[in-house]
Amino acid sequence: MSPPGKDADAAAVEGLLRNLAAAPSVQRLSAVALNNAILREENDKLSKENSAAADMIHRVQTQLNSAKAELSKKADELEKVKEEKAALARKLAEVKDQLVQSEMNIKDLKASFDTKQRSLEERANDAEGELLRLNKLSVELRPVDEATTKKEISECLKAVSSAACKLAGDYFGVDLPKEILENRPVWLRIMKHNSNSANIPLPLSNSHCGRQMRAALLISVLGYELHKHIFQPTYLVKDVGLNKVLRTLAEKEPDLESHLRSVLLAASEKARESDEQVYEVATNSILDLVSPAVPEVRREAFQEALQQLCATAFEKWQVIQALEDHVVPEFGDNRLSEPKGEWIPWAFKTQSAQQRANGTASAQEQATKNTTAVAPQAQPDTAADLLDGIAVWPAFYNLSSGDDETLAKGIILPPSLLKAAKAEEQATASTPRSPSSQLRRDLRDQERSSNSRRRRQSLVSGIGQADAGKQTGSFLSNGSSAGLNGA
């Protein structure tokens, strides 16, 4: 508890203060103080807000400056873009102009191309027409392959040689009547034929050797005449120079030779009236020479067989003519110095006339007759020996191939057979009136007469001994004459 005096003082002070507080001036002062406090609070608040606003204004100003700078940058970029756009617009305009010009150029080029194309098409059509026209002027030649064509060629040539050998054997390789054997002018004319420049020995007898030699002589005539009239590159002309040109081209320019030959073949087909014109000339030429040596009762059959042989040769050779490669006959002229082709010896079993008539003889009798008809050979001929023989049928080889490839073998009278024939001739020489000895005398007389005429011609013309020795060559000589190879 507080003292009583202090309480009274406190109450007096408290009363005084209440009175003071109730005074109007104090209340006004209190109100001013209160307002002042409020104002200070508001002022503080406004200061704070003003400071915040200033910060905000500063930030906004900074952002505004940044925005102005960005805007300026964008404005520069926009100006650059506008410049680029203007440049692109100018370039686009240029491109459009170029495009328009290009389109005009394309139209011009297309028009020019169409014109040239039409011109080329017209030229191509003209060229095609010209090619067709030229093709009609030539024969389409076949290429020679390694199998089929070579086999076909071999079979064609074998068919001709087989037919020729059969004809010779059937009509000259048989017994002939005495009156024909003794008809010296007939045999003299055959022996002097161009095909026999090598002088085949010819015993005029019906011995095995005599029949062999007669058949060989006919084979040589057939080969010569068939070559002269049928075994030719073309049938347009018989000009020897043209045939030499074709042979030379075949060796040096095979393509040019085949083209030239194709044109000549077409012209040859159009120039002749019929195929018979070709082989009938050969038939008649051979008939005129050898038919007197065929018995009269067999001449009609001989003529038919000969005509069939020439027709077969013509038919088969037409196949060979139509080849791209140039196939030529080799007649053995240069076998010793420049061997060409391959050769087989002439050998076949002849039959006597009695054997041909007795076709019904027993097998034993026939075997006996055949045995006696074939003359035995003491020693077979070697390949080297064949070079010394006499060619009676040509070999055929591919001149365009460059390697002289043999397509069909030729036929040669082997030295052994020639030796036997000469021995028989010498044996009959002791009989002055024998047909063989008289034929040889006639041949010698004609040869002396021919030599004498040639010597006189040589002296008159001044040509010299070399030209005086010239003869019409054939394929029978062993390198001693030009033969038909030059044709």
C-alpha positions in Angstrom: 0.0 0.0 0.0 1.2 3.5 -1.0 1.4 6.3 1.5 -1.7 8.5 1.8 0.0 11.7 0.8 1.4 10.4 -2.4 -2.0 9.2 -3.4 -3.5 12.5 -3.0 -0.7 14.1 -5.1 -1.2 11.6 -7.8 -4.9 12.2 -7.8 -4.3 16.0 -7.9 -2.0 15.6 -10.9 -4.4 13.2 -12.5 -7.2 15.7 -12.0 -5.1 18.5 -13.4 -4.2 16.5 -16.4 -7.8 15.7 -17.0 -8.7 19.3 -16.9 -5.8 20.1 -19.1 -6.8 17.5 -21.5 -10.3 18.8 -21.5 -9.1 22.3 -22.4 -9.8 23.2 -26.1 -6.4 24.3 -26.9 -4.9 21.1 -25.7 -7.4 19.1 -27.6 -6.5 21.1 -30.7 -2.9 20.6 -30.1 -3.5 16.9 -29.5 -5.4 16.8 -32.8 -2.5 18.6 -34.6 0.0 16.2 -33.1 -2.1 13.3 -34.1 -2.5 14.7 -37.6 1.2 15.5 -37.7 1.9 11.8 -36.8 -0.5 10.7 -39.5 1.1 13.1 -42.0 4.5 11.8 -41.1 3.4 8.3 -41.6 1.8 9.2 -44.9 4.9 11.2 -45.8 7.1 8.2 -45.1 4.7 6.1 -47.0 4.8 8.6 -49.9 8.6 8.8 -49.7 8.8 5.1 -49.9 6.3 5.0 -52.8 8.2 7.9 -54.4 11.4 6.0 -54.1 9.8 2.9 -55.5 8.3 5.0 -58.3 11.7 6.5 -59.0 13.3 3.0 -59.1 10.5 1.9 -61.4 10.9 5.0 -63.6 14.6 4.3 -63.8 14.0 0.7 -64.7 11.3 1.7 -67.2 13.7 4.3 -68.6 16.4 1.7 -68.9 14.0 -0.6 -70.6 12.8 2.2 -72.8 16.4 3.0 -73.8 17.0 -0.6 -74.4 13.8 -0.8 -76.4 14.8 2.3 -78.4 18.2 0.8 -79.1 16.5 -2.5 -80.2 14.0 -0.6 -82.2 16.8 1.3 -83.9 18.6 -2.0 -84.6 15.4 -3.5 -85.9 14.8 -0.3 -88.0 18.3 -0.8 -89.5 17.6 -4.4 -90.1 14.3 -3.5 -91.6 16.0 -1.0 -93.9 18.5 -3.7 -94.9 15.7 -6.1 -95.5 14.0 -3.5 -97.6 17.2 -3.0 -99.6 17.6 -6.7 -100.0 14.0 -7.0 -101.0 14.5 -4.3 -103.6 17.6 -6.0 -104.8 15.7 -9.4 -105.0 12.9 -7.7 -106.7 15.3 -6.3 -109.3 17.0 -9.7 -109.6 13.6 -11.4 -109.9 12.7 -9.0 -112.6 15.9 -9.8 -114.4 15.3 -13.5 -114.0 11.8 -13.0 -115.3 13.2 -11.3 -118.3 15.8 -14.0 -118.8 13.0 -16.6 -118.4 10.9 -14.9 -121.0 14.0 -14.8 -123.3 14.8 -18.4 -122.5 11.3 -19.4 -123.4 11.6 -17.5 -126.6 15.0 -19.2 -127.3 13.5 -22.6 -126.4 10.7 -22.0 -128.9 13.2 -21.0 -131.5 15.4 -24.0 -130.7 12.4 -26.3 -130.7 11.3 -24.9 -134.1 14.9 -25.4 -135.4 15.1 -28.9 -133.9 11.8 -29.9 -135.5 13.0 -28.5 -138.8 16.3 -30.4 -138.5 14.5 -33.5 -137.3 12.2 -33.5 -140.2 15.2 -32.9 -142.5 17.1 -35.8 -140.8 14.0 -38.0 -141.1 13.7 -37.2 -144.7 17.4 -37.9 -145.2 17.1 -41.1 -143.2 14.1 -42.2 -145.3 16.1 -41.3 -148.4 19.1 -43.2 -147.2 17.0 -46.2 -146.2 15.4 -46.2 -149.6 18.9 -45.8 -151.2 20.2 -48.6 -149.0 17.3 -50.9 -150.0 18.0 -50.0 -153.6 21.7 -50.7 -153.2 20.9 -54.0 -151.3 18.8 -55.1 -154.3 22.0 -54.5 -156.4 24.0 -56.9 -154.3 23.7 -60.3 -152.8 23.7 -60.8 -149.0 26.8 -62.7 -148.1 26.9 -65.2 -145.2 29.7 -65.1 -142.6 31.9 -68.2 -142.2 31.6 -69.5 -138.7 33.8 -72.1 -137.0 31.5 -75.1 -137.2 28.3 -75.0 -139.3 29.4 -73.1 -142.3 32.8 -74.8 -142.6 31.1 -78.2 -142.4 28.6 -77.1 -145.1 31.5 -75.9 -147.4 33.3 -79.2 -146.9 30.2 -81.2 -147.7 29.5 -79.1 -150.8 33.0 -79.5 -152.2 33.1 -83.2 -151.3 29.9 -83.8 -153.1 31.4 -82.4 -156.3 34.7 -84.2 -156.0 33.0 -87.5 -155.2 30.7 -87.1 -158.2 33.6 -86.2 -160.5 35.6 -89.3 -159.3 32.6 -91.5 -159.8 32.0 -90.2 -163.3 35.7 -90.7 -164.2 35.7 -94.2 -162.7 32.5 -95.2 -164.4 33.4 -94.1 -167.9 37.2 -93.9 -168.1 38.3 -96.3 -165.3 36.8 -99.3 -167.2 37.8 -101.4 -170.2 37.4 -99.5 -173.5 37.0 -101.1 -176.9 40.2 -101.5 -179.0 39.0 -99.1 -181.7 38.8 -96.3 -179.1 42.1 -97.1 -177.5 43.7 -97.0 -181.0 42.0 -93.7 -181.9 45.2 -91.6 -181.5 43.7 -88.2 -182.5 41.1 -88.5 -179.7 43.7 -89.2 -177.0 46.2 -86.7 -178.5 43.6 -83.9 -178.2 42.8 -84.9 -174.6 46.5 -85.1 -173.7 47.1 -81.6 -175.2 44.3 -80.1 -173.2 45.4 -77.2 -171.0 44.7 -79.3 -167.9 47.5 -81.7 -168.8 50.6 -79.5 -169.0 52.4 -81.9 -166.7 51.9 -84.8 -169.2 50.2 -87.6 -167.3 51.6 -90.9 -168.5 48.8 -92.7 -170.4 49.2 -96.4 -171.2 46.5 -97.0 -173.9 45.5 -100.4 -172.5 42.9 -101.9 -170.3 45.3 -102.8 -167.6 44.7 -101.6 -164.0 47.3 -98.9 -164.5 45.8 -97.8 -167.9 42.3 -97.5 -166.4 43.7 -95.5 -163.4 45.5 -93.1 -165.7 42.5 -92.6 -168.0 40.3 -91.9 -165.0 42.9 -89.5 -163.6 43.2 -87.7 -167.0 39.4 -87.2 -167.1 39.4 -86.0 -163.4 42.0 -83.3 -164.4 39.9 -82.2 -167.4 36.8 -82.0 -165.2 38.7 -80.0 -162.5 40.1 -77.6 -165.1 36.8 -77.0 -167.0 34.7 -76.7 -163.8 37.1 -74.1 -162.5 37.1 -72.3 -165.8 33.4 -72.1 -166.1 31.9 -72.7 -162.6 34.5 -72.3 -159.8 34.6 -68.5 -160.3 34.0 -65.6 -157.9 31.2 -64.5 -160.2 29.7 -65.4 -163.6 29.3 -61.8 -164.8 32.5 -61.8 -166.9 35.2 -64.2 -167.8 37.8 -61.5 -167.6 41.0 -62.9 -166.0 42.1 -59.5 -164.8 39.0 -59.0 -162.7 39.4 -62.4 -161.1 43.0 -61.4 -160.2 41.7 -58.2 -158.6 39.2 -60.2 -156.5 41.9 -62.6 -155.4 44.3 -59.8 -154.5 41.6 -57.9 -152.6 40.6 -61.1 -150.7 44.1 -61.3 -149.3 44.6 -57.6 -148.6 41.0 -56.1 -148.2 38.6 -59.0 -147.5 35.7 -56.7 -146.6 36.1 -54.7 -149.8 36.4 -57.9 -151.9 33.2 -59.5 -150.4 31.2 -56.3 -151.0 32.5 -56.0 -154.6 31.8 -59.7 -155.2 28.3 -59.4 -153.7 27.5 -56.6 -156.3 29.0 -58.7 -159.1 27.0 -61.7 -158.1 23.7 -59.8 -158.1 24.6 -58.4 -161.6 25.5 -61.9 -162.7 22.1 -63.3 -161.7 20.3 -60.5 -163.5 22.5 -60.7 -166.6 22.0 -64.4 -167.4 18.8 -65.8 -168.7 19.0 -69.1 -166.7 21.3 -71.0 -164.5 21.7 -73.6 -167.2 23.6 -71.1 -169.2 26.5 -71.4 -166.8 26.9 -75.2 -166.4 25.9 -76.1 -170.0 28.9 -74.2 -171.2 31.1 -76.5 -169.0 29.1 -79.6 -170.1 29.5 -78.9 -173.8 33.2 -78.0 -173.5 33.9 -81.3 -171.7 31.7 -83.3 -174.0 33.4 -81.9 -177.1 36.8 -83.0 -175.7 36.2 -86.4 -174.2 32.9 -87.9 -175.6 34.8 -89.5 -178.6 36.7 -91.5 -176.0 33.4 -92.9 -174.6 31.8 -95.9 -176.4 28.9 -94.8 -178.5 26.4 -96.9 -176.7 27.3 -95.1 -173.5 27.6 -91.6 -174.7 24.0 -90.6 -174.0 24.3 -91.9 -170.4 27.7 -90.1 -170.1 26.3 -86.9 -171.3 23.4 -87.1 -168.7 25.9 -88.0 -165.9 28.2 -85.1 -167.0 25.4 -82.6 -167.1 24.3 -83.7 -163.7 27.8 -83.3 -162.4 28.1 -79.8 -163.8 24.7 -78.9 -162.4 25.7 -80.2 -159.0 29.0 -78.3 -159.1 27.0 -75.1 -160.1 24.5 -75.6 -157.3 27.1 -76.3 -154.6 29.4 -73.5 -155.8 26.6 -71.0 -155.5 26.5 -71.7 -151.8 30.2 -70.9 -151.6 30.0 -67.8 -153.8 27.5 -66.3 -151.3 30.0 -66.5 -148.4 31.7 -63.4 -147.0 35.1 -65.1 -147.3 36.7 -65.9 -150.7 37.1 -69.6 -151.2 39.5 -70.5 -154.0 40.7 -73.7 -155.7 44.4 -74.4 -155.3 45.7 -76.4 -158.3 49.1 -77.4 -157.0 51.2 -75.1 -159.1 53.3 -73.9 -156.1 53.2 -77.0 -153.9 57.0 -77.2 -153.9 57.9 -73.6 -153.3 54.7 -72.3 -151.4 52.7 -75.3 -150.1 49.0 -74.4 -150.0 46.1 -76.7 -149.3 46.2 -80.3 -148.2 46.3 -83.3 -150.6 45.4 -86.9 -150.7 46.7 -89.6 -153.2 44.5 -90.7 -156.1 43.5 -94.3 -155.5 40.4 -96.4 -156.3 39.6 -99.9 -157.5 38.8 -100.0 -161.1 36.5 -102.5 -162.7 36.8 -104.1 -166.1 33.8 -104.0 -168.5 33.3 -107.8 -167.9 33.1 -107.2 -164.2 30.5 -104.4 -164.7 28.5 -106.7 -166.9 28.6 -109.7 -164.5 27.0 -108.0 -161.6 25.4 -111.3 -160.5 28.7 -113.1 -160.1 29.3 -114.9 -156.8 31.0 -113.1 -153.9 34.0 -115.4 -154.3 34.3 -114.7 -158.0 33.9 -110.9 -157.4 36.5 -111.0 -154.7 38.9 -112.8 -157.0 38.4 -110.3 -159.8 38.8 -107.4 -157.5 42.0 -108.8 -156.2 43.4 -109.2 -159.7 42.2 -105.7 -160.7 44.2 -103.8 -158.1 47.9 -103.5 -158.7 49.9 -104.0 -155.5 52.2 -101.2 -154.4 55.7 -102.2 -153.4 56.0 -99.2 -151.0 53.3 -96.7 -149.9 53.9 -93.0 -150.7 54.9 -90.7 -147.9 53.6 -87.2 -147.4 56.8 -85.8 -148.8 56.4 -88.1 -151.9 53.1 -86.5 -152.6 54.8 -83.2 -153.3 56.4 -84.8 -156.4 53.1 -86.1 -157.7 50.7 -84.6 -160.2 47.6 -82.8 -159.0 44.5 -83.9 -160.8 41.8 -82.3 -158.6 42.2 -78.9 -156.8 42.3 -78.3 -153.0 40.1 -75.5 -151.8 41.1 -73.0 -149.2 39.9 -69.8 -147.5 41.8 -66.9 -149.1 40.3 -64.3 -146.9 41.2 -66.0 -143.6 44.9 -65.1 -143.9 46.1 -68.6 -142.9 45.2 -70.5 -146.1 42.9 -72.8 -144.2 42.1 -75.9 -146.2 38.4 -76.5 -146.6 38.6 -79.5 -149.0 41.6 -81.6 -149.9 42.9 -81.9 -153.4 43.8 -85.1 -155.2 47.3 -86.0 -156.4 48.6 -88.8 -158.6 51.2 -90.4 -156.3 54.8 -91.0 -157.6 54.3 -94.8 -157.2 51.3 -94.8 -159.6 53.2 -92.5 -162.0 56.2 -94.8 -161.9 54.0 -97.8 -162.7 52.3 -96.0 -165.6 55.7 -94.9 -167.1 57.0 -98.4 -166.7 54.1 -99.8 -168.7 54.6 -97.1 -171.3 58.3 -98.1 -171.6 57.4 -101.7 -171.8 55.1 -101.1 -174.8 57.7 -98.8 -176.4 59.4 -101.8 -177.9 56.3 -102.5 -179.9 56.3 -99.6 -182.4 52.7 -100.0 -183.5 51.3 -100.2 -179.9 48.7 -97.3 -179.3 50.8 -96.0 -176.4 54.1 -95.8 -178.3 52.4 -94.2 -181.3 50.6 -91.6 -179.0 53.9 -90.7 -177.5 55.5 -90.1 -180.9 52.5 -87.9 -181.9 52.9 -85.9 -178.7 56.7 -85.5 -179.3 56.1 -84.4 -182.9 53.5 -81.8 -181.8 55.8 -80.6 -179.0 58.7 -80.1 -181.5 56.4 -78.3 -183.9 55.1 -76.0 -181.1 58.6 -75.3 -179.9 59.7 -74.4 -183.4 56.7 -72.0 -183.9 57.5 -70.4 -180.6 61.1 -69.9 -181.5 60.2 -68.3 -184.8 57.7 -66.0 -183.1 60.2 -65.1 -180.5 62.8 -64.1 -183.1 60.3 -62.1 -185.1 58.8 -60.2 -182.2 62.1 -59.8 -180.3 60.4 -60.9 -177.1 63.2 -63.2 -176.2 63.6 -66.8 -175.0 61.6 -66.2 -171.8 58.4 -65.4 -173.7 59.1 -68.2 -176.2 58.9 -70.6 -173.3 55.5 -69.4 -172.1 52.7 -72.0 -172.1 49.2 -72.0 -170.9 49.5 -73.3 -167.4 47.4 -75.7 -165.5 47.1 -77.2 -162.1 48.8 -80.4 -163.2 52.4 -79.0 -163.2 54.7 -79.2 -160.2 55.4 -75.4 -159.9 56.4 -75.2 -163.6 53.4 -73.1 -164.8 51.0 -70.4 -163.6 47.9 -72.6 -164.2 44.5 -71.3 -163.4 45.5 -69.8 -160.0 46.1 -66.5 -161.7 42.6 -66.4 -163.0 
